[in-house]
Amino acid sequence: MTPRTARLLAAAALLWLCAAVSLALQNWIGDLTVYGKDIEAQRAALHQAILDNRPPGGKTWAEWGALSVQKRVGVVYLAEAVRKVSGLRIGAVYKLLDTAFLMLSLLALFAYLRRWVPQTMALVGLLYFSAVLPLTYLFQLFHPWDRPQLLLWILLLGLIADRRLGLLALGLGISVFVKFDTVLLPALYFAVHVQRQGRGRLLAETALLATVVVGASVILGQLFGDAAEASRFSLAGVAAQLAANWSKLQQMKLGYPPLLVHGLPMALALFGWRGQPRFVGVALLSGVFMSLIHVALTNYEEVRAHMMVLVLTMPAALVAARRLLERNVAGAADGR
């Protein structure tokens, strides 16, 4: 077998794996949860409400438990455009888009991890990520932006590592209209590259990226804002959210989804954080910071909303795991 043939077979196997994971999850778990027929009318109502910028049923966004979702218009507008062109019902469009973005995210994740670890360890990371994905189908009714935003996070992190400023600025602008949690990425860009020469240039680049995300956020706030959102960022709002998350942890115990998703990678990453490549270490610290934000401001058991934390911490976890394995092999060889 020639090297070219081996590479083609490996690529085909990776495609097959990602397709199998995506289709299995979407058809066997998705159809029993977020794509269930019993909630299709509610999902369609929320889709139309975001298009109209008006909460359904005369309720407020807060009463729907959907504060800020009215600003996540990117995927909703994309789905509406696909519906008009294809003639498919909106539920089928969302499932189609979700499946495509999920598969692309898995492929992008493997390529992203491959930057920092060998193929075998990158595959371990991909399989771990796939194993915890079923938990992302729980505790939700209508969150079609999570898969597209996951893909955007992975691509944007790659662009940060490569310092591709133009594409990064474009991607950041798009991502804010999908879901605005990427507003912190200009700071990550600065932290990754600050040790290099030309800090004046870096400051200018970071300012440009910050202008893009702040400008996009301001536009969203002006067009789709809700006055009740401010309550989430008050001391009372944070205290109430922390209490709710603590109650959920006590209720679910070892079944608590964030513990199952982030526990092992975070422990490995923090255990082996010394000597990590610059990007890997900064990404790990960013993941810890993002976790604290989600604990304070969101229903933390909804792991679908913070899978980007796993993307941020996994390179450090895999680098640490590889070192542990190599030391174990070396120790076993010395003991012979």
N, C-alpha and C positions, 0 to 999 in steps of 0.2 A: 504494500500500500504506500503510495507516494504521500509526502507531507501535505500536498494540496488536497488530496482526497481525504486525508485524516481530518484536516481543518473543516472541510465541507460537511463531513459526517458529524463532527462535533457541533457545528453550527446548527445542523438539522436536528440533532438530539436536543439541543437547548431550546430551539423553537417548539419542538414537540412537547417538551416538559412544560414550558410556560403556557402553551395552548391548553394542555391537559389540566393544569392547575386552574387556569382561568375558567374554562368551561365547566369543570367539576364544581367549583365554588358557585358560579353564577346559576347553574341549572339545578344543583342539588341542595344548595343552602339558600341562595338568593331567592328562588321561587317559593321557598317556605317562609321567607322573612320579608325583605324590603320590596320584592316584586310580587308579593302575594295578591291575589285577586280581591281579597277583602279590604285592602287599603288602597287599591288603585284609584278610586274616586277621590280620596283625600290627597293623594299625590298629584293627581291632575289639577285639583283645586289650588294646591300650593304653587304648582307651575304657572297657572294662569294668574294667580295673585301677584307673583313676583313680576310677571310680564306687565301687569297693570299697576304695579307699585301700590297695591291696596290689599290689606289683610282680608282673607275670606271670611264670610259669615258675619261681618260687622264687628268682629273681635279685633283687638290690637295684636301686633306681632308678639308682644310679651305674653298675652293670654294664650297664644298658640305655642308658647315655649320656643319661639323662633326669632328671638332678637338677633339682628344683624344679617339674617339670611336674605333679606330683601336687597342687600348690597352685593350678593354673590351672583351677579347677573350673567357672567360670561358663559357658563355652561347652559344656563336656561335659554339664553338667546340662541346659542348654537343648536340646542335640541329643537327649538321652535323652527329654526331654518331647515333642519333636516326633516322635520315633520312635514313642512310645507312642500319640500321637494319630493320626498319619498311617498307621502300619503299614508305612512304608518301611524298607528295610534301613538300617543305621546309616551305611554308606558313602555311600548316596544322600543321606541327610540332611545329612551334612557338606558334600558338594559343593553342595547347594542353599543351605545357609547361607553357605558361602564365596562363592558367586557373588553372592548378594544383598548381602552386606557389602562385597564388592569394588566392585560398581557404586555403592552408596551412598557409599563412600569417595571414588570418583572425582568424583561430584557434589559432595560436601562439600568436596573439595580445590579445585575450581574456585571455589566460593563463598568459601572461605577466602582464596585468592589474590587474588580480586577485591577484597578489602578494601584491598589495598596497591598494586595495579597495574591498568591498564585491561584491558578484556576480552580484547584481542588478546594481551597479555603473559600473562594468566592462562591462556589457551588454550595458549600455548607451554609454560607450566609443566605443564599437564595432559598434553600430548602427550609431553613429556620423561619425566614420571613413568610414563606408559603404556609408553614405549619400553623402560624398564629393568625393568619388572615381570616379564618372563620369567625373570630371574635369581632371583626369589624362589621359584621352584618347585624349585630345586636344593638338594641337601644336606639333605634332610629326609624324614621318614617320617610323623610325626604331630604337626602343630603347627596345629590348627584355630583357635587363639586369635589368630593374627597379623592376619587381616583384620578381625575385630571390634575388636581393640585399635587398629588403624590408624584406623578410623572414630572410636573414642572419643578418640584423641589429637587428631584434627582438630577434633572438636566441643568438646573441653575447651579447646583453644587459643583457639577463638572466644569461649567463655564467659569466659576470662581477659581477653581484649582488651576485652570488654564489661562486665567486672566484675559478672557475674551470679552472686553468691555462692551463693544457694540451689541453683540448678541445678548449679553447679560442684561443690559439696560432694556432692550426690547422684551426679553422674556420676563423681567421683573414687572414691567408695565402691564403685560398681559396677565400675569399671575395675580396681581392685585384685584383685577376684575373677576377672577375666578374665585379666589378666597384670599383675604388680605393678610394672612399670617406670614407672608414672605417679606413684610416690611422690615424685618430685622436683618435681612441678608446683606445690606450695605455695610453694617457693622462687622459682620463675619468676613466680608471681603477685605476690609481694612485690617482686621486682626490677622488674617492669613498672610498678607503680603507686607506687613509693616516692617519686617526685618530686612527687606530688600532695599537696594539703593533707589534714590529718587522719591523721597517722601513727599515732596511738593506735588509731584505728579500723582502720587497715590491719594493725597488729600483731595486733589481736584477730581479724580475719578470717583472717590467715595461720595463727594458732594454731588456729583452728577447723578449717581445711583440713588442717593437719598432724595434728591429733587424729583426723580421719576416716581418713587414710591409715595412720597408725601403728596405730590401733585395728583397722582391717581386716587389716593385716599381722600383728598379734599373734594375732588370731583364726585366720587361716590357718596361722600357725606352730604354734599349739596343736593344731589339728585335723588338719593334714596335713604337719607338719614332718618333716624327715629330718636326723639328726645329721651325716650326711656332707656336707651343704651347706656347713658351716663351712669345709671344706677349700678351697673355691673362693676364699675371702676371705683366706687366709693368704699370706704372702710367697712361700712355695714354690709355692702354687697359681697365683698371679699370674705368677711367673717361668716356670712351665711353660707357661702359656697364651700368654704373649708369645713364647716360643720356638716354639710350635706355629704361631702366626699368622705369624711371620717366615718359617718354613719354607714355609708355604702361599704367601706372597707370592713367594718365590724360585721356587717350583715353577710357579706360574701366570703370573708376569710381567705383561705388559700385559693379560692376560685376567682378572686378579684382580677379582672382582665388586665389592668396595667401591670400587676405583679407578674402575671404569666407572660406578657409580651416583653416587658422591659427588664425584668429582674435579672435574668442570667446575662444578657449582653451588657447591662450597666455594671454588674459586679465584675465581669471579666475586664471590661474597659477601664474601670477605676483601679482594679488590682494591678493592671499592667500599663498604667498611663505613662510612666517614665520612659523617655527615649523614643516616644512616638514621633513620626513625621509631623512637621508643623501643621499641615492641614488637618491631619487626623486628630491631633490634640485640640485644636481650636474647635473642630466640629463636635468633639466630645463635650467640651465646656458649653458650647451652644446648646447641645442636647439637654444637658442638665438644667440650663437656664430656661429653655423652652418647657421642660417638665414642670418647673416651679410655676411658670405662668399658667399652664393648663390646670395645675392643682388649685390655684387661687381663683381662676376665672371661669372654669368650665366644669361640666359633669365629667369627672376624670375617668369614670368607668367606660365612657364612650371612646374606646381606643382608636376608632376609625379617624377621629379628629386629630390624633397626635402620632400617627405612624411615621411622620417625618422625623420624630425623635429617634425612632429605631434606625432610620436611614443615617442620621447624624452620628449615632453611637456605634453602629455596627462595624465600621472600619477599625476603630480602636479595639473593639471586642475580638475581632478576627485576628488582628496583629498580635494581641496578647495570647489568644488561644494557640496561634501558630508557635509562638515562643515557648509556651508550656509544653506543647507536643514535641518540639525539637529537643528541649531539655530532657524530657522523659525518654526519648529515643536515645539521646547521648548517654544518659545515666544507665539505661539498660545495656548499652554497648560496653560501657566501662565496667559493668558488673559481671560480664561474661568471663 
